[in-house]
């Protein structure tokens, strides 16, 4: 079983914001494999089914970004999935715009959603996929930047497409080493 969790903030006003890279990737994956988000469980909307003979669960926490750990902990408990079979997708201000990075484990860095996940789970060793949004201009507040319009240009779209490709590899049974070699 694979559990893929895209991070973001729920609501129409947040749909195309920098902080919703995880939601954007997970929505593209769901569309490609024909999954629909129907269930509202574990503080998340969930789409699940079989893909290439394996159960796959796609989740978008309905908590705000900074409380994502509540949903992730609940999802892990409900589905009983091994931490190596989850992937968390988030934006990252420390990566160049449109750059994608897949890691097997690591610190939460500056990302408050990942920090909350680590705090709730009590461990950092879970796979994550980060989509670079770059740093805000010097004059702009960080919160305004991450909650602001992502201005979906070719550079960012290529990053989202690469993130989508990485998730497809993950749910198709590729190893994290294979995914990292292909994406990073």
C-alpha positions as CSV (number, residue, x, y, z in Angstrom):
1,X,0.0,0.0,0.0
2,X,1.1,3.5,-0.8
3,X,-0.1,6.7,1.0
4,X,0.6,10.0,-0.7
5,X,-0.2,13.2,1.2
6,X,-0.1,16.5,-0.5
7,X,0.1,19.5,1.8
8,X,-1.8,22.8,1.3
9,X,-4.5,24.9,2.7
10,X,-8.1,24.1,1.9
11,X,-10.5,26.7,0.5
12,X,-11.0,28.4,-2.8
13,X,-8.9,31.4,-1.8
14,X,-5.8,29.2,-1.4
15,X,-6.1,27.0,-4.5
16,X,-3.4,28.7,-6.6
17,X,-1.1,29.8,-3.8
18,X,2.6,29.0,-3.3
19,X,1.7,26.9,-0.2
20,X,-0.5,24.6,-2.2
21,X,2.1,22.8,-4.4
22,X,1.3,19.5,-2.6
23,X,-2.4,19.8,-3.4
24,X,-1.6,20.7,-7.0
25,X,0.6,17.6,-7.5
26,X,-1.8,15.3,-5.8
27,X,-4.8,16.6,-7.9
28,X,-2.8,15.9,-11.1
29,X,-2.0,12.4,-9.9
30,X,-5.6,11.7,-9.0
31,X,-6.8,12.9,-12.4
32,X,-4.3,10.7,-14.2
33,X,-5.2,7.5,-12.4
34,X,-8.9,8.2,-12.3
35,X,-9.3,8.6,-8.5
36,X,-11.9,11.0,-7.0
37,X,-11.6,12.7,-3.7
38,X,-14.8,11.5,-2.0
39,X,-14.1,10.6,1.6
40,X,-13.6,13.0,4.4
41,X,-11.7,11.1,7.1
42,X,-8.8,11.7,9.4
43,X,-9.0,15.4,8.9
44,X,-8.4,14.9,5.2
45,X,-10.2,14.4,1.9
46,X,-9.2,11.1,0.6
47,X,-9.2,9.3,-2.8
48,X,-8.3,5.6,-2.8
49,X,-8.3,2.6,-5.1
50,X,-6.0,0.2,-6.8
51,X,-3.3,1.2,-9.2
52,X,-1.1,-1.4,-10.9
53,X,-2.3,-4.0,-8.4
54,X,-1.5,-2.0,-5.3
55,X,-3.8,-0.1,-3.0
56,X,-3.1,3.6,-3.2
57,X,-4.5,6.3,-0.9
58,X,-4.1,10.0,-1.9
59,X,-4.9,12.5,0.9
60,X,-5.2,16.3,1.3
61,X,-5.3,17.4,4.9
62,X,-8.2,19.7,5.7
63,X,-6.4,21.2,8.6
64,X,-4.4,24.4,7.9
65,X,-0.9,23.8,6.7
66,X,0.7,24.4,10.2
67,X,-1.5,21.6,11.7
68,X,-0.8,19.0,9.0
69,X,0.7,16.6,11.5
70,X,-2.7,16.0,13.0
71,X,-4.1,14.6,9.7
72,X,-0.9,12.7,8.8
73,X,-0.7,10.9,12.2
74,X,-4.4,10.0,11.9
75,X,-3.9,8.7,8.4
76,X,-0.9,6.6,9.3
77,X,-2.9,5.1,12.2
78,X,-6.0,4.4,10.2
79,X,-4.2,2.8,7.2
80,X,-1.4,1.1,9.2
81,X,1.0,1.9,6.5
82,X,4.8,1.7,7.0
83,X,6.6,5.0,7.1
84,X,8.6,4.0,4.0
85,X,5.4,3.7,2.0
86,X,4.3,7.2,2.5
87,X,5.3,10.3,0.6
88,X,4.6,13.9,1.8
89,X,4.5,16.6,-0.9
90,X,5.1,20.2,0.0
91,X,6.3,23.6,-1.3
92,X,9.8,24.7,-0.3
93,X,11.1,28.3,-0.2
94,X,14.7,27.1,0.2
95,X,14.6,25.5,-3.3
96,X,14.9,27.5,-6.5
97,X,11.5,28.0,-8.2
98,X,10.5,24.9,-10.1
99,X,13.2,22.7,-8.7
100,X,12.1,19.4,-7.3
101,X,13.8,17.4,-4.5
102,X,13.0,13.9,-3.3
103,X,14.5,12.8,0.0
104,X,14.2,9.5,2.0
105,X,14.3,11.5,5.3
106,X,15.5,14.7,6.7
107,X,14.7,17.7,8.9
108,X,11.6,19.8,8.4
109,X,13.8,22.8,7.6
110,X,11.8,26.0,7.6
111,X,8.5,24.4,6.6
112,X,5.9,24.7,9.4
113,X,3.7,22.0,7.9
114,X,6.6,19.5,7.9
115,X,7.6,20.7,11.4
116,X,4.1,19.9,12.7
117,X,4.2,16.4,11.0
118,X,7.5,15.6,12.6
119,X,6.3,16.9,16.0
120,X,3.1,14.8,15.8
121,X,4.8,11.6,14.4
122,X,7.9,11.8,16.6
123,X,10.2,10.9,13.7
124,X,11.7,12.5,10.6
125,X,12.5,9.5,8.5
126,X,9.7,9.5,6.0
127,X,10.0,10.2,2.3
128,X,9.1,13.7,1.1
129,X,8.9,15.5,-2.2
130,X,9.5,19.2,-2.2
131,X,8.6,21.7,-5.0
132,X,10.7,24.8,-5.0
133,X,8.9,28.1,-4.9
134,X,11.9,30.3,-4.3
135,X,12.3,33.0,-1.8
136,X,10.0,36.1,-1.6
137,X,11.3,39.5,-2.7
138,X,13.0,41.3,0.2
139,X,10.1,43.7,0.6
140,X,7.5,40.9,1.0
141,X,6.5,39.2,4.2
142,X,7.0,35.4,4.1
143,X,3.4,34.6,5.0
144,X,2.1,36.9,2.3
145,X,4.4,35.2,-0.2
146,X,3.4,31.6,0.6
147,X,-0.2,32.4,0.8
148,X,0.0,34.6,-2.3
149,X,-0.7,33.7,-6.0
150,X,1.9,31.2,-7.3
151,X,1.9,32.9,-10.7
152,X,2.0,29.5,-12.5
153,X,4.6,30.1,-15.2
154,X,6.6,27.5,-17.3
155,X,9.3,27.2,-14.7
156,X,6.8,26.3,-11.9
157,X,4.7,24.1,-14.2
158,X,7.8,22.1,-15.0
159,X,8.4,21.6,-11.3
160,X,4.8,20.5,-10.8
161,X,5.1,18.1,-13.7
162,X,8.3,16.6,-12.4
163,X,6.7,16.2,-8.9
164,X,3.7,14.5,-10.6
165,X,6.1,12.2,-12.4
166,X,7.9,11.4,-9.1
167,X,4.6,10.4,-7.4
168,X,3.6,8.3,-10.3
169,X,7.0,6.4,-10.0
170,X,6.4,6.0,-6.3
171,X,3.0,4.5,-6.6
172,X,4.2,2.3,-9.5
173,X,6.7,0.6,-7.2
174,X,9.9,2.4,-8.1
175,X,12.4,2.6,-5.2
176,X,13.2,6.0,-3.7
177,X,16.8,5.7,-5.0
178,X,15.4,5.3,-8.6
179,X,13.0,8.2,-8.0
180,X,15.8,10.4,-6.6
181,X,18.1,9.6,-9.5
182,X,15.4,10.5,-12.0
183,X,14.1,13.6,-10.3
184,X,16.9,15.3,-8.2
